[in-house]
Amino acid sequence: MKCKSASGVLCDCRRPLKLKGKFYRMTIRPAMLYDTECWAVKHQHVHKMGVAEIRMLRGMCGHTRKDKIRNEDIRGKVGAEIEGKMRENQLRWFGLVQRRPRGRGSGPKG
């Protein structure tokens, strides 16, 4: 899904912020996090994802950086945090790899 096509919903002032937040969590965030569970995630990756997220959330809320509203306040309004979700996906992937039978796939054989 292209973010430009979703901007009609996310940037519409007439739509409630709760609906925009749910739309973001159900469509945009999974697209951003696709396949991150098997990345070797570095701090710079987490930082870039956080920056991209906060830019989208600011646009959704109708705020700019000039409004000087803290990132935590904006995330609190919408109820979204991408860093925690990235960590959750990684741990879920790690659990799947650990439970996989030995000698199957790319895991250690023994």
C-alpha positions, 0 to 999 in steps of 0.5 A: 500500500502506498502512503500517498493513497493513505494520506486521504484518510490520515490527513483529513481534518474531519476524521477523528484522531482515534480512527486515524490512529487505528488506521495507522496501526493496522495498515501503515505500521505493518508495512513499515515493519515488514520483515524487520524481525529478521534484521540485525537491527542497529540503533540507526535503524531504530532511530530512522524508523522512529523519525519516519513514524513521528513525521507521519504522526505529526502530519496526522495530528495536524501539527508541525515542528514549529508547534513545539509539541513533544514527540511523547505527547504526539505518540500518546495521542495516537497510541503508537510506538514503533520501537517497541513493536520492532523489539516485539517482532524480533523476540517473536521471530527468535521464539519461532527460530528456537522452537523450530526442529533441528536440521531444518532451515538455516538454524544450527544442526545437531 
